Amino acid sequence: MLDGLPLALELAAARIDTLGVRGVARQLEHGLLPDMRRRAAHPHHRTLAATLEWSYRLLTAEEQALFRRLAVFAGPFAAEAVRAVAASSGLAPSAVVETLSSLVAKSLVVVDSDGDPAWFRLLETTRAYARRKLVESGEGRELARRHAEYYRTLLERPTPDLEAPSPTRSVAGSGRDLDNVRAALDWAFSPDGDPSIGASLTAAAVPLWMQSSLVEEARHRIEQAFGAVMGGVEMDARREMRLHAGLGASLIYTGSGGAAAAWKKVLKISESLEDHQYQMLSLWGLWAANVNGVQYDTAMALAHRFSGLAAARPDPDDRRVGERMIAISCHFLGDQPRARRHIERAFPDPDAPDGGHRIIPLQLDPRVTARVHLARILWLQGFPDRAMRVAEQSVEDARTAEHAISFSYALHRGACPVALWTGDLSAAGHYADTLLDHARRHALGRWQLYGRGYEGAVAIKRGDITTGLRLLRACFKEFGEAGLAAPRFMRFVASCMAEALGLAGQVADGLAAIDDALGRAERTSELWEYPELMRVKGGLFLLRGTSWDAAAGEDCFCQALGVARRQGALSWEMRAATSLARLMRDQGRFAEASAILRPIYGSFTEGFDTADLKAAKSLLDDCGA
């Protein structure tokens, strides 16, 4: 009679306590079979539909009302949500939980009691049936409104220790609420909905999308909300400010233009509202937009402005964000000692209740970003082993945080480049593949391009120049087609690509590429890689092979050496000294080569198994040092 269907069997079994085994059998014979014969659907579907119909008829009026109203929920829901949405004059809030428990006992509602609080849900088949009953009742539109208003209220709810929602605290709700938020927005922006609720719910949901790394979805929903505002929907200034903040953050993480304009609007509104927290958030957003736009002098000024506001705030996390902003700015400007001092003050408190892994809404995991840049700075300062360990830890921190963009960031900004710099091509290839796979699974388009770009860089370092250049060229082409700014990525592979062009016999193209990168570095003050770019330029001159080129190459190596010393970048200094010493050795200037290279090699205390130090040691041996 039940065709072995698990849900039908479970529903029938749930009635044994009240009807007995024979009573259930009689009900099935007399209540189900005639109904089944009247239906033309697939036999299994007829059985399940009839079982649901039979079970529904046996419910009390209160149970029937609650069951059909639960259809408004699109995903997991808490008892609090049911009380707020489904209660009515015929079903008091105080009776909702008891009635919900009764539906669980009758297998019409599934409960996940592992967490606190418990979460409930309807199976899709059950929900489809309940939705049909909800439509028949005529309560659908009112329930949809209550549902949307509840999730708006939930997401706008202040955290216990604050008087207003804060951009630097964990957001109300959780990832489990996402499906319900989506359903509420779909209704709100439908012809039967209320776009004013939709616009305000969108503003409230921005941190939830960001914490879930759903930046493309956030951007789409925010643009939908702004469309409603343009269509005449009224919105108060605070909600408009949150929408602009969400738009600015989504544009930063998708690599699209317009982020700075959005953050300027946030700053203007926050100043008019005297909202100091959103003023700080807008300064962070403007700083991030300028970092992405390779405008580091402006970024540094914004970082100091943020830190000035943070110094007057009670939350130490705000001050740590400011330290991180200054450190990153110093790093890219080429001041590694100062960057190191600030980044070491940027780490979250390890004794905090969340262990420092709290995601700051609209931002990345703070521990991940601190470790990523500490790893980069350590490598530049001549600590390659420590740098690799810190980069690996940043990946593990991001994995623990379960934040998709932070994980991508740890790979792209930390593990991939540091592994390449140390010459660990196995690790570099692994991290590049991991980045590409992760970005594909989470639909993070820009990060997929980064992953493919790093695969190209690894291929070049392994000697497969043709494949590497093909991958890099395809990567840059896709950046352009996607409307993304390739120079932001170019800074991580410019020297590698130029070297590869030279090795492929395209020296003129390599020199053009390196001159473009050097010019951009000078225009934007992005000087952190300037010594390496100059060293690569010297190597390209040597590939041309004339006596003039040898002198020009030596001059480039000397310039690279001087800039690296001024920046406190011992690893760039080592590379420049190695290239210069190799040229001197080839010219028979063994004593000069040894005098240049030996003291720099002696400054290292670790990393002697890395590619750079092995090459330097071999060269010193050749020179008889």
Secondary structure, DSSP 8 states (H G I E B T S, - for coil): --TT-HHHHHHHHTTHHHHHHHHHHHHIIIIIHHHHHH--S-HHHHHHHHHHHHHHHTS-HHHHHHHHHGGG--S-EEHHHHHHHH-BTTB-HHHHHHHHHHHHHTTSSEEE-SSSS-EEE--HHHHHHHHHHHHHHT-HHHHHHHHHHHHHHHHH---TT-SS--TTS--SS-GGGHHHHHHHHHHHTSTTS-HHHHHHHHHHHHHHHHHTT-HHHHHHHHHHHHHHHHTT----HHHHHHHHHHHHHHHHHHT-S-HHHHHHHHHHHHHHHT-HHHHHHHHHHHHHHHHHTT-HHHHHHHHHHHHHHHHTSS-HHHHHHHHHHHHHHHHHHT-HHHHHHHHHT-S--TTSTTTT----TTS--HHHHHHHHHHHHHHHTT-HHHHHHHHHHHHHHHHHHT-HHHHHHIIIIIIHHHHHHHT-HHHHHHHHHHHHHHHHHTT-HHHHHHHHHHHHHHHHHTT-HHHHHHHHHHHHHHHHHTT--HHHHHHHHHHHHHHHHHHTT-HHHHHHHHHHHHHHHHHHT--TTHHHHHHHHHHHHHHH--HHHHHHHHHHHHHHHHHHHHHT-HHHHHHHHHHHHHHHHHTT-HHHHHHHHHHHHHT-SS-TTSHHHHHHHHHHHHTT-
